[in-house]
Amino acid sequence: FPLVLLRNLRHPVFLLVVLAQVNLSAMVAGLATFMGKFLERQFSLTASLANMIIGAVNIPGAMVGIVVGGAILKRFQMSLRQCSAVCVLGMFLCLVVAFPLLFLGCPTQKVMGVTYSESSEFEHHTLECNLQCNCPEKAYNPICGSNAVEYISPCSAGCRGVNVDADNNSVLNYTNCSCISDNGLMGSARPGTCSTGCSHLFLPFVILSCLAGILASTSHTPSFMLILRSIQPEDKSFAVGIQFMLLRVLAWMPGPVLYGSAIDTTCILWEKKCDRKAACRYYDNNLFRQRYLGLQFFFEVGAF
């Protein structure tokens, strides 16, 4: 066992191809774990719609790329050198397509007392207009004011009235909000977060990310054949075992932790429970996009 393990790990083609696959797997781990959250925050999507987009576009795109890579390999009866050329070309085109994604995103929405303030006071619970409300700091029920500014709760917006749909017992809107000025009068607000106002960028983002996934996946089958053809015949089954062990240990285990840590650094308002950080209420969208997609791009460069 130790002799065969060392023999395979010292094989340059085997080791470098597996390390390239580790980079790709780490990229996929981050995509699978956090892409839904990314789409929610960047483009103001619901969780169900964001995950449906991933399932309907990104995953079939990866499947198409794997099949296309295998078809090219079979059609042209490629040598090892040609297999490696296909892998390099696929990853280079993936990098070209993925680079613009770093600039396709939305700014952070205006949230009163968090990212936006009309005065020097910058704490949502100390605004003069809601001093009499005694709003609890833990309150989180975001509303979008008629002034296009988001508030973390109706209380923080100083809302005194609420209109409820009697049929399904849902809130239609909040009224008489002292913190919301609408042409000099007290404004109103609707439940839910405000839109980030860049929904037109969503379609180009989805198309480019799907193309990048297809191009990256074309290297899957050729790289697998590189491993099987380059090592000694009696070591093939063992080498595949080593390959998947390294993928789990070096990519699938630390990958999501690395992405999660990077995303946490972009949080600008934490929910507190027992004086400890819990869920993140608001992220800096620009930082979120740069660090999340920057990590994806970093792993694609590593695979290339």
C-alpha positions as CSV (number, residue, x, y, z in Angstrom):
1,F,0.0,0.0,0.0
2,P,2.7,2.6,0.9
3,L,4.8,1.8,-2.1
4,V,1.9,2.0,-4.6
5,L,0.7,5.2,-2.9
6,L,4.1,6.9,-3.2
7,R,4.5,5.6,-6.8
8,N,1.3,7.3,-7.8
9,L,1.8,10.5,-5.9
10,R,5.3,10.9,-7.5
11,H,3.8,10.5,-10.9
12,P,3.8,14.1,-12.3
13,V,0.9,13.7,-14.7
14,F,-1.3,12.0,-12.1
15,L,-0.5,14.4,-9.4
16,L,-0.9,17.6,-11.4
17,V,-4.2,16.5,-13.0
18,V,-5.6,15.5,-9.6
19,L,-4.6,18.9,-8.2
20,A,-6.3,20.6,-11.2
21,Q,-9.5,18.6,-10.4
22,V,-9.1,19.6,-6.7
23,N,-9.3,23.3,-7.8
24,L,-12.4,22.6,-10.0
25,S,-14.1,20.6,-7.2
26,A,-13.4,23.4,-4.7
27,M,-15.0,25.8,-7.1
28,V,-18.1,23.5,-7.5
29,A,-18.3,23.1,-3.7
30,G,-18.6,26.9,-3.3
31,L,-21.1,27.1,-6.1
32,A,-23.3,24.3,-4.8
33,T,-23.3,25.6,-1.2
34,F,-23.6,29.4,-1.6
35,M,-24.8,30.2,-5.2
36,G,-28.4,30.3,-4.0
37,K,-27.6,32.8,-1.3
38,F,-25.5,34.9,-3.7
39,L,-28.4,35.2,-6.3
40,E,-30.8,36.1,-3.5
41,R,-28.7,38.9,-2.2
42,Q,-27.4,40.3,-5.5
43,F,-30.6,40.2,-7.5
44,S,-33.4,40.2,-4.8
45,L,-34.6,36.8,-5.7
46,T,-36.6,34.4,-3.4
47,A,-34.7,31.4,-2.1
48,S,-36.9,29.0,-4.2
49,L,-36.4,30.9,-7.4
50,A,-32.6,31.2,-6.9
51,N,-32.3,27.4,-6.3
52,M,-34.6,26.7,-9.3
53,I,-32.3,28.7,-11.5
54,I,-29.3,26.7,-10.3
55,G,-31.1,23.4,-10.9
56,A,-32.5,24.4,-14.3
57,V,-29.5,26.1,-15.8
58,N,-26.2,25.5,-14.0
59,I,-26.5,21.8,-13.4
60,P,-27.7,20.9,-16.9
61,G,-25.0,23.1,-18.3
62,A,-22.3,21.1,-16.4
63,M,-23.9,17.9,-17.7
64,V,-23.7,19.2,-21.3
65,G,-20.1,20.1,-20.8
66,I,-19.1,16.6,-19.6
67,V,-20.9,14.9,-22.5
68,V,-19.4,17.3,-25.1
69,G,-15.9,16.7,-23.6
70,G,-16.5,12.9,-23.9
71,A,-17.9,13.2,-27.4
72,I,-14.9,15.2,-28.6
73,L,-12.5,12.7,-27.1
74,K,-14.2,9.8,-28.8
75,R,-14.7,11.5,-32.2
76,F,-11.1,12.5,-32.7
77,Q,-9.5,9.5,-30.8
78,M,-7.2,11.9,-28.9
79,S,-3.8,11.1,-27.6
80,L,-2.6,12.1,-24.1
81,R,-1.1,15.4,-25.4
82,Q,-4.4,16.3,-27.2
83,C,-6.4,15.4,-24.1
84,S,-4.3,17.9,-22.1
85,A,-4.7,20.5,-24.8
86,V,-8.5,20.1,-24.6
87,C,-8.4,20.6,-20.8
88,V,-6.2,23.7,-21.1
89,L,-8.3,25.2,-23.9
90,G,-11.6,24.5,-22.0
91,M,-10.3,26.2,-18.8
92,F,-8.8,29.2,-20.7
93,L,-12.2,29.9,-22.4
94,C,-13.9,29.4,-19.0
95,L,-11.7,32.1,-17.5
96,V,-12.4,34.5,-20.4
97,V,-16.2,34.0,-20.0
98,A,-16.2,34.1,-16.2
99,F,-14.1,37.3,-15.8
100,P,-17.0,39.7,-16.6
101,L,-19.1,38.1,-13.9
102,L,-17.0,40.0,-11.3
103,F,-18.6,43.2,-12.6
104,L,-22.2,42.0,-13.0
105,G,-24.0,42.7,-9.8
106,C,-26.0,45.1,-7.7
107,P,-25.1,47.7,-5.2
108,T,-26.1,47.4,-1.5
109,Q,-29.7,48.6,-1.0
110,K,-30.4,51.7,1.1
111,V,-31.1,50.5,4.6
112,M,-31.9,53.2,7.2
113,G,-29.4,53.2,10.0
114,V,-27.3,50.5,8.4
115,T,-26.1,51.6,5.0
116,Y,-28.0,54.9,4.7
117,S,-28.7,57.9,7.0
118,E,-30.3,61.3,6.4
119,S,-28.6,62.7,9.5
120,S,-25.5,62.2,11.7
121,E,-27.4,59.5,13.7
122,F,-26.6,56.1,12.3
123,E,-28.3,53.6,14.6
124,H,-31.8,52.5,13.7
125,H,-33.1,52.5,17.2
126,T,-31.9,56.1,18.0
127,L,-33.6,57.9,15.2
128,E,-35.6,60.9,16.5
129,C,-38.7,59.9,14.6
130,N,-39.1,56.5,16.4
131,L,-37.9,57.4,19.9
132,Q,-41.4,57.0,21.4
133,C,-41.7,53.5,19.8
134,N,-39.1,51.8,22.1
135,C,-38.2,49.4,19.3
136,P,-36.4,46.2,20.3
137,E,-33.0,45.9,18.8
138,K,-33.7,42.3,17.9
139,A,-36.7,43.2,15.8
140,Y,-36.3,42.1,12.1
141,N,-39.2,42.4,9.7
142,P,-37.9,44.4,6.8
143,I,-40.2,46.8,5.0
144,C,-39.7,49.0,1.9
145,G,-40.8,52.6,2.4
146,S,-42.4,54.8,-0.3
147,N,-39.2,56.8,-0.3
148,A,-37.4,53.7,-1.7
149,V,-35.4,53.2,1.6
150,E,-35.5,49.9,3.5
151,Y,-36.2,49.7,7.2
152,I,-35.4,46.7,9.4
153,S,-38.9,46.7,10.9
154,P,-42.2,48.7,10.8
155,C,-41.3,49.9,14.3
156,S,-38.0,51.4,13.2
157,A,-39.9,53.3,10.5
158,G,-42.3,54.7,13.1
159,C,-45.3,53.2,11.4
160,R,-48.6,53.5,13.4
161,G,-51.1,51.9,11.1
162,V,-51.4,48.6,9.2
163,N,-53.7,47.4,6.5
164,V,-54.4,43.7,6.5
165,D,-56.0,41.5,3.9
166,A,-58.9,39.8,5.7
167,D,-59.1,36.9,3.3
168,N,-55.6,35.4,3.9
169,N,-54.6,37.5,7.0
170,S,-51.5,39.0,5.3
171,V,-50.2,42.5,5.6
172,L,-50.9,44.7,2.6
173,N,-49.0,47.8,3.8
174,Y,-48.0,50.0,6.8
175,T,-49.2,53.6,7.1
176,N,-48.6,56.8,9.0
177,C,-44.8,56.1,9.2
178,S,-43.2,59.1,10.9
179,C,-39.7,58.2,9.7
180,I,-40.8,58.0,6.0
181,S,-41.3,61.4,4.3
182,D,-43.4,61.4,1.2
183,N,-43.8,64.9,-0.3
184,G,-43.7,66.4,3.2
185,L,-46.3,64.0,4.5
186,M,-45.9,60.8,6.6
187,G,-45.3,58.0,4.1
188,S,-46.2,54.3,3.9
189,A,-44.3,51.1,3.4
190,R,-44.9,47.6,2.0
191,P,-43.7,44.4,3.7
192,G,-40.5,42.8,2.3
193,T,-37.1,44.2,1.2
194,C,-36.6,46.9,-1.5
195,S,-35.4,45.8,-4.9
196,T,-31.7,46.5,-5.7
197,G,-32.8,47.9,-9.0
198,C,-30.6,46.0,-11.4
199,S,-32.7,43.1,-12.4
200,H,-31.7,43.7,-16.1
201,L,-28.2,42.2,-15.2
202,F,-29.7,38.9,-14.0
203,L,-30.1,37.3,-17.4
204,P,-26.6,38.1,-18.7
205,F,-25.2,36.8,-15.4
206,V,-27.1,33.5,-15.7
207,I,-26.0,33.1,-19.4
208,L,-22.3,33.8,-18.7
209,S,-22.2,31.5,-15.6
210,C,-23.9,28.7,-17.6
211,L,-21.4,29.1,-20.4
212,A,-18.5,29.1,-18.0
213,G,-19.8,25.9,-16.4
214,I,-20.1,24.2,-19.8
215,L,-16.6,25.2,-20.8
216,A,-15.1,24.1,-17.4
217,S,-16.9,20.8,-17.5
218,T,-15.5,19.9,-21.0
219,S,-12.2,19.1,-19.2
220,H,-13.8,16.5,-16.9
221,T,-13.7,13.4,-19.2
222,P,-10.3,14.2,-20.9
223,S,-8.7,14.7,-17.5
224,F,-10.1,11.4,-16.3
225,M,-8.6,9.7,-19.3
226,L,-5.3,11.4,-18.7
227,I,-5.1,9.7,-15.3
228,L,-6.2,6.2,-16.6
229,R,-3.9,6.2,-19.5
230,S,-0.7,7.6,-17.9
231,I,-0.4,5.3,-14.9
232,Q,0.6,1.7,-14.8
233,P,-2.3,-0.7,-15.7
234,E,-2.2,-2.5,-12.4
235,D,-2.5,0.8,-10.4
236,K,-5.6,2.1,-12.2
237,S,-8.2,1.2,-9.6
238,F,-6.0,2.2,-6.7
239,A,-5.2,5.5,-8.4
240,V,-8.9,6.3,-8.9
241,G,-9.4,5.7,-5.2
242,I,-6.5,8.1,-4.3
243,Q,-8.0,10.6,-6.7
244,F,-11.4,10.7,-5.0
245,M,-9.8,10.6,-1.5
246,L,-7.7,13.7,-2.4
247,L,-10.8,15.4,-3.9
248,R,-12.8,14.9,-0.6
249,V,-9.9,15.9,1.7
250,L,-8.5,18.9,-0.3
251,A,-11.7,20.3,-1.9
252,W,-15.0,19.1,-0.6
253,M,-14.2,19.4,3.1
254,P,-12.3,22.8,3.3
255,G,-14.0,24.4,0.2
256,P,-17.4,25.4,1.8
257,V,-15.6,26.5,5.0
258,L,-13.3,28.8,3.0
259,Y,-16.2,30.3,1.1
260,G,-18.4,30.7,4.2
261,S,-15.5,32.5,6.0
262,A,-15.0,34.8,3.1
263,I,-18.7,35.6,2.8
264,D,-19.0,36.3,6.6
265,T,-16.4,39.0,6.3
266,T,-18.8,41.0,4.0
267,C,-21.6,41.1,6.6
268,I,-22.6,44.6,7.8
269,L,-25.4,43.8,10.2
270,W,-25.5,40.6,12.4
271,E,-28.4,39.2,14.3
272,K,-27.4,38.7,17.9
273,K,-28.5,35.8,20.1
274,C,-27.2,35.6,23.6
275,D,-24.6,38.2,22.7
276,R,-23.2,36.1,19.9
277,K,-23.4,36.5,16.2
278,A,-26.2,34.4,14.6
279,A,-27.5,35.0,11.0
280,C,-26.4,37.9,8.9
281,R,-29.1,40.4,8.1
282,Y,-27.4,42.5,5.5
283,Y,-24.2,42.1,3.3
284,D,-22.1,44.6,1.5
285,N,-23.2,43.4,-2.0
286,N,-20.1,44.7,-3.8
287,L,-17.7,43.0,-1.3
288,F,-19.9,39.8,-1.4
289,R,-19.7,39.6,-5.2
290,Q,-15.9,40.4,-5.3
291,R,-15.0,37.9,-2.7
292,Y,-17.3,35.1,-3.7
293,L,-16.7,35.3,-7.4
294,G,-13.1,36.2,-6.8
295,L,-12.6,32.8,-5.0
296,Q,-14.4,31.1,-7.9
297,F,-12.1,32.8,-10.4
298,F,-9.0,31.9,-8.2
299,F,-9.9,28.2,-8.3
300,E,-10.5,28.4,-12.1
301,V,-7.0,29.9,-12.5
302,G,-5.6,27.1,-10.3
303,A,-7.2,24.5,-12.5
304,F,-6.0,26.2,-15.7
